[in-house]
């Protein structure tokens, strides 16, 4: 059994803010803790990758499971790179691939802030501890009539480009954008389903994979499907259309 959406963190980065050298930036994170353990464990432990979780480095969430993390109030305030790891269980193994932790890439956030000449940046992100955990959900693959939908699709309108990917395993749906939304998110992740010519896309989270930030998406849309000269096309009721990208060298 594998955790949901692990493929996500193997995809290529959409944005690259590399520059040298990076300067320290104060990072403030706000949001909620999305975890079944939150009601029982009010403290959020944090540590840089390679360090250990300790009672010294922790913050407390409120009754609504909201939190605020201020990098300037920690011993990591002068860092310019690295991964900051959050957990509700101080015994968690942050080095385990499928550990119940949430990783924030301080280095990428700092590079972005430096590129914008920002001395401080506030980001809203939920901490989703179970996102990469081992799950009790059996892996499911698309059925015969659904396999035809698997693949990459693209929507283009003026300067806007949206690409989606429908995976065969676990019906995973991923959408990537060539722009940021108001929360600096540029991808969606969720699940897809297909029945009687209707494709339904459900996005559970908006994310910035480079930063490690994520927020609920609450998006659902239905598309009619049709085969156009060997290339599948998806059209919604409001006229949005995606066309499947054919393998390089193939002919419609």
N, C-alpha and C positions, 0 to 999 in steps of 0.2 A: 504494500500500500504506500503510495507516495503522497506528499503534501500537495494541496491545490496550487496551481499556477507557478510551480517552480521554474517552468520554461521562461517565465517573464524576465528573470534576472540574467538570462543568457543572451538576450537580444542586444543588438548593437545600440549604442547611445545615439539619441537624435540630436543632441546639442553638445558642443564641446567648448568649454570656457577656459581651456588651458592657457595659462600665462605664468610668467616667472618674474620675480618670486612672489608668492602670495603673502599678504599682510593679514594680521589677526583682525577678525571681525566679530562683533558681539552678535550672537545668534539667540533669538528668543523663539521658543516653540510653544504654541498653545493648541489646545484641542481637548479631545476626550480619549479615555482608555477604552478600547474595544476588546474586551476579554471576558470570558465566563468566570475568571478568577477575581475580577475587580471588586466584587461585593465583599469578598473575604480577605483580600490583601490590599489595604489602603495605600501602601507605599510603593513607589516606583524606583527601582534601583537602576543606576546608570554607571557605565565605565567605558573607557576607550578600549577598542579591540586589543587584545593581548594583556589587558589588566584583569583584575578580579573584582567581582561585585563585593562591596562592603557596606556596612551600616552607615559609614561616613558619607557615602555618596548616594543620597536618595532624596526624593521629593514626595510630597503627599498630595493625593488627589482629593477633591471635595466630595460631598455626598452625591453629586450628580455625575461623578467620575470624570470631572474636568480637571485639567492640570495646566500649570505654566512652568516652563523650564527656561532659566536664564543662564546662559553659558558664562557670563561675567561673574557669577556668584559661585563658580566652581573652580577647582584646581586646574581645569583644562582651558581657562580663559585665554591663554596666549597661544593655543594650538593653531596651526595653519593647515593641517591635513589630518586624515585618519577617519575611522568609523566610530561613531558613538553608539553604544548598544544599550537598549532599555529592556527591563524585564520586571515582572512582579515576583519572581522567585529568585532569591539571591543565590540559590544553589544551581541555577541554570548553567549549562556549559555553553558559553557564547561561541565556542569554536566548532560546535557540532553543526553540521549543515542544516539539519532540520530542527534546531532548537527553538523553543517558544520564546523568542525575543523579537524586538523590532530594531532594525539597524538604520541609523541616520548618517549619511555621508557628509561630515562636516567639511571635508576637503573640497567637494564639489560645490557646496553652498558658499563657501568662502571664495572660491574662484569666480562664481557668478557675481557675488557682491563686489569683489574687487573690480570686475569688468564694468560694473555700473558705478564705481567710485563711491560705494556705500560703506560707512563705518559700522553700521548696524543693520540687521535685517530681522523682521518678525515673520514667521511662517506658521500657518495653521495646518496642523496635521494630527490625525488620530494615531494612537499607538495601538497597532493591531498585533498583539503578541502571538496569536495562533496562526498568523498568515503563512508561515513556513513550517509549522509543526507537522509531525506525522499525524495523519487523521485515520479515523475508523471507516472512512468512506471507500468502498471498493472502486477501483479504476473502471471506468465505463468507456467503451468505444462506440463511435457512431455506427448505426445499423446500415444495411445495404442501401436503403433508399435515402439515407442521410449523407452517405459518403460523397455523393455528387456535389454537396455544398462545401466540403472542406477545401480550403485554399486561401489565397490573398486577394483582396478586392481594393479598389481605389475610387475615391470620390474627389473630383476637382472642380472648383468653381472660382474663377478669377485667381486670387492669390492664395486661396484656401485649398489645402490638400489634406485629406483624411484617408488613412489606410486602415483596413481591418483585416484580421486574420482569424479564421475559424479552424480550430484544431480538432483532430479526430478523437484524441484521448480526452475524456472527461468533458467533452463539449465546451472547451475553453474558448472564450471570445476575447480578443484583444484589439483595441483601436488606438492608433497613434495619430498625432496631429503635428502640423508644422508651425504651431503657435502655442503660446501659453494662455491658460484661462486666468481669471483674476487671482487665483490661489497658486499660480505658477505650476499648474498641473498640465501635462501634455499627453496623457494616455488614459484609457479606460480599460478595466478588466472585468470579466463576468462570465456568463454562460450563454450558449445559443441552443435553440431547439427548432425542429423542422417537422411540419405536418401538413399534408394535403396542399402543398404548394406555398405555404406560408412559412417564412423564416422569422423567428422572434429573437431579437438581441436584447439581452438584459445586462446592463453594466452595474456592477456592485460597488466598485471603487473608482475614483479619479486618482491618478498617481503621477508622481514625478520620480521615475526610476533612478535617475541620476542622484537626486537628493535623498531618496528613501521616504519621501513624504506621501501621504495618502488620506483621502477623505471619501465619505460615502457619495455615490453617484445618483442612485435612485432613478436610473434611466431604463426605459423599455420602449421598444419600437418594433412594429411588424412590417415586413417587406414581402411583396409578391415576388415570386421568382419565375424567371423564364430563360430558356436556352436560346442564345443568339449566335448562330454559326459556330457552335462549339464552346462559346464563352458564356458563363452564367451571369445574368444581370439581376440586380435586386432593386426594386422600386417601392418606395413608401407612399402612403396616401397623400402626403404633402409634396410629392414630386422629387424627393431626394433619391438619387440613383447611384448605386455602386456597380462596377463592372469587374469581374474577376480578371486578374492579371495572368496572362498565359505564360508558360515557361519560355525563356529566351530561345529564339530560333524556331518556335512553333508557328504554324500558319492557321488562321481561322478558317 
